[in-house]
Structures are given as structure tokens and as C-alpha cells.
């Protein structure tokens, strides 16, 4: 039986830490190179919500280095996420020698389960919860103090005649003259035909001046800051990854004999209240977003109770939680535990 001294443990810890930090640094460079594509991926739900509200696809950066700092933030967080398997592997190599064989089986269940639940939570957030959250939040701003619409209806001018009044068109008119003006839809752009000043011809060439009009008919002009939106999405993703670990927390408490499945069943109303509080903290301050988080969160609580009943601690210890355990294996594990003792 090999025993390590305290100094040997410190040397091993230092070795694992040095190996662990080797992965995020090159991954940061790789993620930073593709940060534009990642930012566009984050912006897709926002663009969809803006299109449905008939608002322009535009986000703001308010300082010169803001976009670069956002890229660096995405690169840093992306590198940490991608290096998580390597970091967990190094942590496992450090602690696994001190665990009994049956204790390792608990880790074999918890780590893959945590990874699967995190991926499921991010997928649910990105494809279902986030688009609906954005639609609701944008509608709140669109419903405040409506202003008169600039142009209510359009008259389609003849494509071969000069424009003599302000009209609304969907395509560039076929014949224009100096001073003609029109509103191009659906872009909501005011376009004016003016002569070029530097033209020396008798009939100077015309140039089209385009001016964007206030989009929509509300008092709130909804333009979102890129850094704030990316931070908003990242915080939601981290929060939902943590919240989706609830089944594992329920199973772990049961395995440690702190609580049983019956104990969790009797306290469903308290669990529902706790899930509601967590949902209110993680989501924006609207009932729809809170409900979208509350339903899957409480469902995971019930799922944890089911898992605890299907995979109790005794099955994990015996190694037959998947129906593949054997007496020979269990006896060998018991012998290993006796040797370790």
C-alpha cells in the first residue's frame, strides 16, 4: 500500500494545476479568432425578436474598445467552457487515488449527468426560453406611449412618372428628378434625389440621400448595447446550468442519507416556492420569463426524486445501478477497500 506525505500531495497538486492551466490559454486564442461567429450566434435570437417587432437589426457599441473587450470576454468564457473536461480530468487524477472503488462509481454517475443536464439547459434557453423572453421584453417597450405613425398608407406611383409628392414605395422609382422624395419600405428610409454639387454638366447627375426614420410608432426607441446583451445571455446560461443540476443535488442528498425520496415528496410545496424564488432571481422581472424557468426547474426536482428511487446509494455501491453489477465485482471491491483500510 502506497501512502503519500503532505509534501507529496502538494507537489501533485502543483503538477495538476500547471497541467490544468495549459489548456485554456491556447483555447482562448482559438475562440477569440472565431469570436465574431460566436457573437453572431448569440445575436440570432435578438434579431428574430426584433424582426417580429418590426425593429431594425442593430446593436450599439458606445466606446471604441467595447467590441474588442466583448470579443475578449467571449474568448475567455468560451475557453473556460471548452477546457472544462480537461480541468475535471486533472482534478479527478488528483482526488481519485484517495477514493474507494464504490466512491468512484458515484463520480462516474455525477460528472456525465452534470454535463448532459448543462447541455440540455443551454439548448432549452437558446431555442425556447431566450427568444420568448426577448419578444416579451421588447413588447413592453413597444407598448409605451404610442406616437402617431409617420405614414399610415402608401400610394403606389407609376414607375415611369416623376414623383411630385412624398410617397411610400418598396422599390426604387423608375423615373426621378431633382427634389423628389419618398419613403422606402420596409426599411423606413427617407430618400431624397438631389443634384451633385461637384458636377460640371448642364444637367448635373442626381444622387440619392438616405435618412433613417424613427422605427415604429412608440415613444421608446429600442436599441440594445452589444456588451450588455452578451452579458445578459451569458449570465442566463450560467444560471440555467447551475439550476439544471437540481436532480443531481437531490440524488446526492439521498445518497448521503441526509434526505429520502419520501422526504422530498412531502416537501413539494416548499420546493415549488424555492424554484419560484430561483426563477425570479435568474430571469428578468417579468412573469412570462419567470414561468418559463419555473416549469422546467420544478420538473427537474420531480425528475431527481425519480432518479433517487431508481438509483439508490446501495445500487451504486454494489455496482449494479445499470443492471451490470456482479457478485465477483462487488467482492473484489470489498477486498480493495479492506486492503486500503
C-alpha positions in Angstrom: 0.0 0.0 0.0 1.5 3.3 -1.1 0.9 6.4 1.1 1.8 10.0 0.1 3.2 12.5 2.5 1.8 16.0 2.8 4.6 17.4 0.7 4.0 14.8 -2.0 0.3 15.9 -2.1 1.4 19.5 -2.5 3.8 18.5 -5.4 1.0 16.5 -7.0 -1.4 19.4 -6.6 1.0 21.8 -8.2 1.6 19.5 -11.1 -2.1 19.1 -11.8 -2.7 22.9 -11.6 0.1 23.6 -14.0 -1.3 21.0 -16.4 -4.8 22.4 -16.0 -3.9 25.9 -17.0 -2.2 24.8 -20.1 -5.5 24.1 -21.9 -7.4 27.5 -21.5 -4.6 29.7 -22.9 -4.4 28.2 -26.5 -8.2 27.7 -26.4 -8.6 31.4 -25.7 -6.7 32.2 -28.9 -8.8 29.8 -30.9 -12.1 31.1 -29.5 -11.0 34.7 -30.0 -10.4 34.0 -33.7 -14.0 32.8 -34.1 -15.5 35.3 -31.7 -17.3 37.1 -34.4 -19.2 33.9 -35.4 -20.0 33.2 -31.7 -21.3 36.8 -31.2 -23.5 36.4 -34.3 -24.8 33.1 -32.9 -25.7 34.9 -29.6 -27.4 37.7 -31.6 -29.7 35.4 -33.7 -32.5 35.2 -31.1 -32.4 39.0 -30.7 -32.5 39.5 -34.4 -35.5 37.2 -34.7 -37.3 39.1 -31.9 -36.5 42.5 -33.5 -37.8 41.3 -36.9 -41.1 40.2 -35.3 -41.5 43.6 -33.6 -40.6 45.3 -36.9 -37.5 46.9 -35.4 -34.1 47.3 -37.1 -31.4 44.7 -36.7 -28.9 46.8 -34.9 -26.9 46.8 -31.7 -24.7 49.5 -30.3 -21.1 49.9 -29.1 -20.6 53.1 -27.1 -16.9 53.2 -26.8 -14.0 52.4 -29.2 -12.6 49.4 -27.4 -16.0 48.0 -26.4 -16.3 45.5 -29.3 -12.8 44.2 -28.7 -13.5 43.8 -25.0 -16.6 41.9 -25.8 -14.6 39.6 -28.1 -12.1 39.0 -25.3 -14.9 38.2 -22.8 -16.4 35.7 -25.2 -13.0 34.2 -25.8 -12.2 33.9 -22.1 -15.5 32.3 -21.2 -15.5 30.1 -24.2 -12.0 28.9 -23.4 -13.1 28.0 -19.8 -16.2 26.1 -21.1 -14.2 24.1 -23.7 -11.4 23.3 -21.2 -13.8 22.1 -18.5 -13.4 18.4 -19.5 -9.6 18.8 -19.2 -9.9 20.6 -15.9 -12.2 18.0 -14.5 -9.9 15.2 -15.7 -6.9 16.8 -13.9 -9.0 17.2 -10.7 -10.1 13.6 -11.0 -6.5 12.4 -11.3 -5.6 14.3 -8.1 -8.5 13.0 -5.9 -9.2 9.6 -7.4 -6.3 7.8 -5.6 -7.8 8.7 -2.3 -11.3 7.3 -3.1 -12.6 3.8 -2.6 -13.9 1.9 -5.7 -17.5 2.3 -4.7 -17.0 6.1 -4.1 -15.6 6.4 -7.6 -18.8 5.0 -9.0 -20.7 8.0 -7.6 -18.4 10.3 -9.6 -18.9 8.2 -12.7 -22.6 9.0 -12.5 -22.5 12.6 -11.3 -20.0 14.0 -13.9 -21.7 12.7 -17.1 -25.0 13.6 -15.6 -23.9 17.2 -14.9 -22.6 17.5 -18.5 -25.8 16.3 -20.0 -28.0 18.5 -17.8 -25.9 21.5 -18.6 -26.2 21.0 -22.4 -29.9 20.4 -22.1 -30.3 23.6 -20.1 -28.4 25.7 -22.6 -30.3 24.2 -25.5 -33.7 24.9 -23.8 -32.6 28.5 -23.0 -31.3 29.3 -26.5 -34.0 27.7 -28.6 -37.1 28.2 -26.4 -36.7 30.5 -23.4 -34.5 33.3 -24.7 -36.5 34.0 -27.9 -39.7 34.3 -25.9 -38.1 36.3 -23.2 -36.8 38.8 -25.8 -40.2 39.1 -27.5 -41.9 39.8 -24.2 -39.3 42.4 -23.1 -39.4 44.1 -26.5 -43.2 44.3 -26.4 -43.1 46.0 -23.1 -41.2 48.9 -24.6 -43.3 48.9 -27.8 -46.5 49.3 -25.8 -45.5 52.5 -24.0 -47.0 55.9 -25.1 -47.6 55.3 -28.8 -46.9 58.2 -31.1 -48.7 59.0 -34.4 -47.4 56.9 -37.2 -45.4 58.9 -39.7 -47.0 57.4 -42.7 -50.2 55.4 -42.5 -50.7 54.2 -46.0 -48.9 54.3 -49.3 -49.9 55.2 -52.8 -48.1 53.3 -55.4 -46.8 55.8 -58.0 -46.4 55.0 -61.6 -42.9 53.7 -62.2 -42.4 55.9 -65.3 -43.7 59.2 -63.9 -41.8 61.7 -61.8 -42.6 61.9 -58.1 -44.4 65.1 -57.2 -45.3 64.2 -53.5 -44.0 62.2 -50.6 -45.0 58.6 -51.2 -44.2 55.2 -49.9 -42.5 52.7 -52.2 -41.0 49.3 -51.9 -38.6 49.6 -54.9 -36.6 52.5 -56.4 -38.8 54.6 -58.7 -38.1 54.2 -62.4 -38.1 58.0 -63.1 -36.9 60.6 -60.7 -36.0 64.3 -60.8 -34.3 66.7 -58.5 -36.2 67.3 -55.3 -38.3 64.1 -55.4 -38.6 62.3 -52.1 -40.1 59.1 -51.0 -40.1 56.6 -48.1 -38.7 53.2 -48.9 -40.4 50.4 -47.0 -39.9 48.1 -45.1 -36.6 49.7 -44.3 -38.4 53.0 -43.3 -35.7 55.2 -45.0 -36.5 58.7 -46.3 -34.7 59.1 -49.7 -34.3 62.4 -51.5 -33.0 63.0 -55.0 -30.6 66.0 -55.1 -28.1 67.1 -57.8 -24.4 66.5 -57.2 -22.7 69.8 -56.3 -19.3 69.0 -58.0 -20.9 68.0 -61.3 -19.9 70.5 -64.1 -22.5 69.3 -66.6 -25.6 71.4 -67.7 -27.8 68.7 -66.2 -26.0 67.5 -63.1 -26.3 63.9 -62.1 -28.6 63.1 -59.2 -27.6 61.5 -56.0 -29.9 59.8 -53.5 -29.6 60.9 -49.9 -31.0 58.3 -47.4 -32.1 59.2 -44.0 -33.4 56.6 -41.5 -36.7 57.3 -39.9 -37.7 56.6 -36.3 -38.7 52.9 -36.4 -42.1 52.0 -35.0 -44.8 54.1 -33.5 -43.8 54.2 -29.9 -42.1 56.7 -27.6 -39.3 54.2 -26.8 -36.5 53.7 -29.4 -35.3 50.2 -28.5 -31.6 50.0 -29.4 -29.5 47.4 -27.4 -25.9 47.6 -26.3 -23.8 44.7 -27.5 -21.8 44.3 -24.3 -24.9 44.4 -22.1 -26.8 41.9 -24.3 -23.9 39.4 -24.4 -23.5 39.7 -20.6 -27.3 39.2 -20.2 -27.2 36.0 -22.2 -24.0 34.6 -20.5 -25.5 35.2 -17.1 -28.7 33.4 -18.1 -26.6 30.5 -19.4 -24.5 30.2 -16.3 -27.6 30.5 -14.1 -29.5 27.8 -16.0 -26.5 25.4 -16.0 -26.4 25.7 -12.2 -30.2 25.4 -11.8 -30.3 22.3 -14.0 -28.1 20.4 -11.6 -31.1 20.0 -9.2 -31.6 16.3 -10.0 -28.0 15.6 -9.0 -28.4 17.6 -5.8 -31.5 15.6 -4.9 -29.7 12.3 -5.7 -26.6 13.3 -3.7 -28.6 14.3 -0.6 -30.3 10.9 -0.8 -27.0 9.0 -1.2 -25.6 10.8 1.8 -28.7 9.8 3.9 -29.5 13.4 4.5 -32.9 13.1 2.9 -35.0 10.3 1.4 -37.3 10.2 -1.6 -40.3 10.3 0.7 -38.9 13.4 2.5 -38.6 15.2 -0.9 -42.2 14.2 -1.8 -43.6 15.6 1.4 -42.0 19.0 0.8 -43.1 19.6 -2.7 -44.8 22.9 -1.9 -41.6 24.2 -0.3 -39.6 23.0 -3.4 -42.1 24.8 -5.6 -41.6 28.0 -3.6 -37.8 27.7 -3.8 -38.0 27.1 -7.5 -40.1 30.2 -7.9 -37.6 32.3 -6.0 -34.7 30.9 -8.0 -36.6 31.6 -11.3 -37.3 35.2 -10.1 -33.6 35.8 -9.4 -32.3 34.2 -12.7 -34.7 35.8 -15.1 -35.7 39.3 -16.0 -38.5 40.9 -14.0 -41.5 39.6 -15.9 -44.0 36.9 -15.2 -43.5 35.1 -18.6 -39.7 34.6 -18.2 -40.2 33.5 -14.6 -42.8 30.9 -15.6 -40.6 29.7 -18.4 -37.8 29.0 -15.9 -40.1 27.7 -13.1 -41.8 24.9 -15.1 -38.6 23.0 -16.1 -36.9 23.8 -12.8 -39.7 22.1 -10.8 -39.8 19.3 -13.4 -36.2 18.7 -12.6 -37.0 18.4 -8.9 -39.5 15.7 -9.6 -37.0 14.0 -12.0 -34.5 14.0 -9.2 -36.9 12.1 -6.9 -37.5 9.5 -9.7 -33.7 9.1 -10.2 -33.2 8.7 -6.4 -35.8 5.9 -6.4 -34.3 4.2 -9.4 -30.7 4.5 -8.4 -30.3 4.4 -4.6 -26.9 4.5 -2.9 -26.9 0.8 -2.3 -27.1 0.0 -6.0 -24.2 2.4 -6.8 -22.1 0.8 -4.1 -22.8 -2.7 -5.4 -22.1 -1.5 -9.0 -25.4 -2.8 -10.5 -27.1 0.6 -11.0 -27.2 -0.2 -14.7 -28.0 -3.9 -14.2 -24.5 -4.9 -15.0 -23.1 -5.5 -11.5 -21.9 -8.9 -10.4 -21.0 -10.6 -7.1 -17.5 -11.1 -8.2 -17.0 -7.4 -8.9 -18.5 -6.5 -5.6 -16.4 -9.0 -3.7 -13.3 -7.6 -5.4 -14.2 -4.1 -4.5 -14.7 -5.1 -0.9 -11.3 -6.7 -0.9 -9.8 -3.5 -2.3 -11.5 -1.5 0.4 -10.1 -3.8 3.1 -6.6 -3.5 1.6 -6.9 0.3 1.6 -8.0 0.2 5.2 
